[in-house]
Amino acid sequence: MTRVLVTGATGYIGGRLVPELLAAGYDVRVLARRAQRLDGRPWRSQVQVTEGDAADPEALTKALVDVDVAYYLIHSLGTGRRFEERDRRTALAFGVACRESEIGRIVYLGGLYPDGEELSPHLGSRREVGEILLASGVPTTVLRAAVIIGSGSASFEMLRYLTERLPVMVTPRWLDTRIQPIAVRDVLHCLVGSARMPADVNRGFDIGGPDVLTYRAMMQRYAAVAGLRPRRIVTLPLLSPGLSSHWVGLVTPVPSGIARPLVDSLVHEVVCKEHDIDRYVGPRDPIGFDRAVALALKKVHDLDVSTSWASAATPGAPSDPLPGDPDWSGGSLYVDERDCTVEASPRQLWNVIEGIGGRRGWYSWRLGWWTRGLLDRVVGGPGLRRGRLHPDTLAVGDPLDWWRVEALERGRLLRLRAEMRLPGEAWLELCAGTDDEGRTLFRQRALFHPRGLPGELYWAAIRPFHDVVFGGMQRNIAHAAERAEVSR
């Protein structure tokens, strides 16, 4: 059986590729920096997981043992300064490790770009990574895609929210640039099929759907599919890509740090120059733009979005787990801890805890949470608009507004790690249990590890508001559980 290694499996494409490879009969191994992030995936028990960083030669050597095909689905989209250096270093390490491990093929998903133009930094980095892998000495397939249309993709969410929230809008010039979008199902078809390419194939392929549209036309056709009135769009040439990305960051759930490279790529005309891929990956009936939108919207409405752009950790967010040692020596660790008994069953309390966030909110001072979320978005953080993947259930690794689920012991513990812009690292723990007398006990902890003087000042500034924010949260969660218990 052919064994494949998938990197980036916690991301949007990687998380969808793994089950497709399993269904096609491949033996799948996954490389992840933190194996725990995969615990909520339905395919977790069917794959091997190796923990490590894709830039670490030792971790790569271990992950590549007996591997035939390696998927490189890593990029530094929206990670701030020096992302090009990180992309370059990781791609070089991956190429060297694959060559030394005698891997049969590398498959990389990059970006579609025009020839003879000065590319945006992110699109230029995608091109450079493809060139590095093609020169690695290992037969490589580089797939180049433009806008990917699928439930949960950053490109689709940007299109969706811009169209739905702004029936009348003033827009930049890039709305009239020609684009060849592709449905996520077609991307996955090409990725899976690339594992079977002949050993003498070492090249890039443009992949796209059957339609070539301007972004303006994409918005109007999305509106038609979604049953919305036609949008009134006025182009304002003065809106630069930088200003456009901040505008997108405020209007949509996509933070400006991720919106910027997406907008930068839309400045270029991205249309397939060849269609050779179909000779190698098998026949397909390409999905048109309207059908791709309809399929994505059905997934959204059915609450069946398996992965999202937010599935990957927010760029710049800390990745180390909460220190478990109570005598942790890594510096100051401030804790706001509150316990109370609840006149409800532990199960009913847990139902409220697991349903927190998203449309239900955070059970305290709505204006304060909304304001903090808006400020976070202004500085490039996720804010509160990421919401939840499912309204009632959570899994480890799920985004939850500006938090991410770090640990989940269903019925007992929910631990969230903050991914907002902070001068430090923060966690929120919500626990349901019983006390010595058998009463339902609700324990809540907010923890903060400051980073230097700015972190110390930040904690001092917000400390006076804790009773309103965290005290109110605990009281209101308890009351919600008690009301639900009475109504049963």
N, C-alpha and C positions, 0 to 999 in steps of 0.2 A: 504493500500500500504506500502511495506517495505521501510523504510527510511535509507539511508546510509550516513555516513560522510566520505569525502575524504580529507585527509591531503596531502600536497605536490602537489596540483593541478596545480601549476605554473611550475612544473618540467616535465621531459620528459614522464614518465609513467603516472603520475597523470593527465596530460593534455589530454592524450589519453583515459584514463580509464573513465573519466566523461561521454563523449558522448556514450561510450559502455554501461554504467550503465543506462543512460537515455533510450537508445534504447531497453534495456531489461525490461523496465517498472518500474525501481526504482525511488523513490523520493530522490533526491540528494541534500545534503548540503555540502558546501565546507568551510574549515577553512584556512584562508590565513592571513599572517601578514599584508599585504596591499591589501585591496579589489580592489584598482585601477589597480593592476597588471593583473586582470582578465578581464578588460573592452574590450580587443580586441578579446576575445574568442567567437566563434560563438554560444556557448551554454550558455553564461553568463546569459541571461534572463530566462533560464529554470531551474536554480538552486538557492537555498538559499545560501547566503554568510555570514559567520560570521568572523569578523576580530579579530585576536588575535594570540598569539604565542602558539605553541603546547607544550611548556614547562611551560606555565602559568596555574596553576590549575583553576583559576577563568575563564579564557577564554575557557578552555577545558570543564568545567562544563556547561557553556552556550552553547557551540557548540554541546554537547552530549544530550541535552534535546530531548526526544522522538526518539532517534536514535536506530536502531536495529543492524546495522553492521557498524563497524568503520575500515576504511582502513588506515594503518600506512605506508606511503610512504616517510618517512623522513630519511635522513642520512646525515652525515657530510663529504661526499666525497670531499677530497682535501681542507678542511678548515684549514689545518695547525695543529699546536700544540694543544694538549688538546682536540682533536676531540673525543677521546674515552670517556672522561669525559662528554662531551656534549651529545653524543649519549646515554650514560648510564642514565644521568639525565632526558633527554627528554622521553626516553622509560619508565622509572620508573613512571614519572608523568602521562604519557598517560595510563599506565596499571592501576594505582590507580584510575584515573578519570573514566575509563571505568567500573571498578568494582563497584565504588560507584554509578554510573549512571545506573547500571544493564543492560549494553549493552549485546546483545546476542552473538556477535562474533567480534573478532579482526582479520583482515587479514593483513599480513606483507609480503612484498617482500624483501628477503635478498639474500645473495650470496651462491653459491654452493661451498662446501669445502670438502677436504678429511679428513678422520678420522686418528687419531694417528700422526698428523704432527704439528709442530709448525707453526702457521698461521701468515701471514703478519698482521700488526696492523689493517688495514682496514677490512680484511676478518675476523679477530678475533673479531672486534667490531660488524660486522654484525651477527656473531654467538651469541655473548653475548646479543645483542638486541633481537634476536629471543628467547633466553632462558628466558630473563626477561618477555617478553610478554606471553610466555607459562606458566610461574609461576604466572601470575597476578591474577588468580582466574576467569578469563573470558575465555571461549572456544576460542582458537586461532588457526588460520591456518598460518603456516610459509611456504612460497614458496621459494625454493632455486634455483636460476638460475645462469648460468655461463655467457658467452658472449651473449648479446642480439643483434640480427641482425634486424635492421629496419632503415628506413631513419631518419637521425638526431640523432641516439643514439651515445654516445661517443665511444662505442666499434666499431660500424660500421664505424664511421668517421675515427678512428685511422687505422682500416684495409684498408679502401678505400684510404686514402692519402698515407700511406706507400707503398701500392701496385702501385698506379698510378704514384707517383712521383719518385720512385726509381726502375728502371728496373734492376739495379745491386746494391746489398746492402750487407754490412757486418753487421751481426746481432748477438744478444746474444743467449745463449743456450735455453732460454725459447721458442724459435720457434719450438722446438721439443717436447714440452709438450702436452699431449693429452687433448682435450677440447671437451665438448659437447654443441655446440651453440644452441640457440633457437630463432625462429622468434618472433618478437614483437607481432604478431597476436596471436600466441599460448600463450604468457605470458598473454595477455589481456583476452583470453578465460579462462584461469585458475583463474585469479583474479575475473572475474565476476561470474564464477561458484562457487567459494569458499563462496560466500554470502549465498548459499543454503545448506551448510553442516549441518549434524545432530548435535544437541547440545552436544553429547557425544564425538565428534571428537576434540581432542586437541593435535596437533602434527605437525611436519614438513614434507614437501614433496619435493623431488627432481623433478625439471621440466627441460626437455631438448628436443631437436629435435631428429630426427632419425639418425643423423650423428655424429660420433666421429672422430675428425680430429686433427692433429697438427696445430699450427698456421701457420707453413710453408705451409701445404697443403691448409689451408684456403686462404692464399695469392695467391697461384697458381690457385685455383679454382675461386677466385674472378677475377683474370686476364682473365681467360677463359670466364667467363660470361660477363665481360665488353668488350670483344673483344681486349684484350691487348696481346702482346707477352708473352711467359713464362718468369718469373722472374728468374734471376740468383742470388742465395742466398748463401752466405758464412758465416758460423757460427764462431763467435769469442768468446770463453768462458770467456774472461776477462771483457766483458761488464756486469757490475753489474746492478741490477734493478734501482739503483739511476741514473747511467749514462744513462741507457736505457730510463728512463723517460724524462731526459733532451733532449736526441736525438729525442724522439717522439714529445716533445714539440716544437722543432724547425722545424721538418719536416711536422707536421700535425697541424690543427687548435686547437687541444686539448692541453690546457696549461699543463705544467709539474706537477703542483699541482694536477690535475685530472688524468694525465697520470700515475703518480706514483702508486696510488692504483690499477689502472687497470693492470699495469705491474706486480705489486706485486702478484696479484691474478693469473696471467698467469704462475707464477713460479710453482704453484701447479697443479697437475693433477686434473681436475674438470670434473668428469664423473658421471652420475646418478647411484646411487646404488639401486634404486627401482623406480617403475613407478606406484605407488598406486594412484596417483592423478586422473587418468582417471576414477576410480570407483566413484568418488564424483562430478566431474565437467561436466560430460556428454561426449559423444563420440566426438572425433576430429580426423581429418586426419592430423597428424603432418607435418608441412612444412619443406622440406629438405633445406639444406644449399644453394644449387644453386638457388632454386626458391626464397628463402628468399632474397638473394642478388639481383636477377632480379627484385623482387617487390620493394625493397628499391631504386634501381637505377631508376626505372620508376618514383617513387615519386619524386626523386631528379630532374630528367630531365623534369618532368611535372610541376615543381615548386609547388608541392602539399605536402610539408613537414609540417604537422600540428604542431608538437612540435619538439624541438631539445634539445640536451644536454645543449645547451647554453640558453634554455628557462629559466632555473633556474638561479638566480643571481650568479654572479661569487663569489666564496668563498673569504671572507675578504672584499668584496666591501661594502661601506656604504649603509644603507637601509633607512635612513631618507630622506624625501622629501626636496626639495629646500625650504629654509625659505622664506615665502611669505611676511613677514613684512619688509618694506623698512628700518625700524629702528631696524632691528634684533640685539639682544644683545648677540648673542652666540659667540662673538669674532670677529676677523677681517674677513671681506668679501670683497675680492678684485674683482673689476669689470672692464672688458674691453668692452665698449659699442660703437657700431658704427651704424650710420643710413645713408642711401643713397636712392635717388629716382631711379627708374628703368623704362626704356622705354619699358615696357611690361605690360600685364594685371596682376592683383594679382593672377589670376588662373595659368597663365604660370609660374610666379615666384614660386608659391607653388609647381607646378609639379617638378621643379628643386630641391627645398628644400626637398621634400619628397623622392626624388630619390637619395639623397646624400649617400656617403659611398659605401662599397662593391666594385664592379668592377669599378664603376664610380669615386671612390676616393673622396677626400675632397677639390678639386678645389684650392689647393695651395701647393706649395713647396713639391712635391712628395717625394724627397729624405729625407727631414726632417721628414715627416710622416712615411716613411718606416723605417728610422733609429730609431725613437722613438718606433715604434711598435716592432722592433727586440729587443731593449733593454728591453721592457716590457716582452717579451716572455722569455728572458734569466733569469729574476728574478721571473718567474712563473705567469705572468699576461696573459691576453687573446691576447694581440697584436692586429693586424689588420686582422687576418685570420678567425675570426668568420663570417665576412661578414654580409649578410642579409638573412632573411628567404624568402623574395620576392623582386625582383629587382625594383619594382615600388611603392609598398604600404607598409606602416608601421602600427603597432598597439602598444598600450601601453604594455610595458613588453618585446617587441622584442629586441633581441641583435642586435647591429649595430657596427661591428668591436669592438673597446674597450669601446664603449658606450652602454647604454641601454635606450630605449625610456621610459621616466618618465611621460611625459604629451604630449597629442596630441589633438589639436583642428583643425581638418582637414580644410585646406584653410587659417588658421591663425597662429597657433603656433605649433612648434616642440621643445620640451625640452628634452635634453639628459643628462644622468648622467654618469660620467666617472667611469669605472670599472678597469682601468689600475692601476698598483701599484703606489701610490702617497702618499706623506706625507701630506695628507689633502683630501678634497672633492672638486670635480669640476663638473661644469655643462656648457652646451652650449645651448643657446636658439636662434632659428631662427624664425623670425616672418614676415609674409606678411600682408600688409594692405594698407591704403591710407592716405595721409596727408590732410590738410585743403583745399587744392586746387584740390583734387581729383586725384592726381598723385599716382602711385604705390610706396609704401614705404617699404623698406627692413631694418628691424632692427635686429641686431645681438649682442648677449651678451655672453661673456665668464666670468664665475664666479669661484672664488677659495676661499675656506675656509681652511687656513693652519692649520696644526697640529703641534704646538710647533715650536721651532727654525728651525728644518729641513724644515718645510713647508714655513716659512718666507724666508729662503735662496733659496728654490726652486722657489718661485715666483719671487724673485729678479733676479735669474739666467735666467729665461725664458722671463722676461718682455721685454728685448731689441729685441726679435724675434717676438713680437706680430704683428708688422706691416706687416712683411713678411707672417706670418702664418694666422692671422685673417683678416688683411687688404686685403691680396691677396685672401683669401677665399671669402670675401664679393664682391670684384670687379669681380672675375671670376664667381660667382653664378649669379650676376647681368647680366654679359655679356652673360652667357649661356641662361638666360631667354629671353634676348633681341634677340638673334639669333634665338631661337625657335619661338618667336613671329613673326619675319619677315618671317620665312619659312612657317608659317601656311597658 
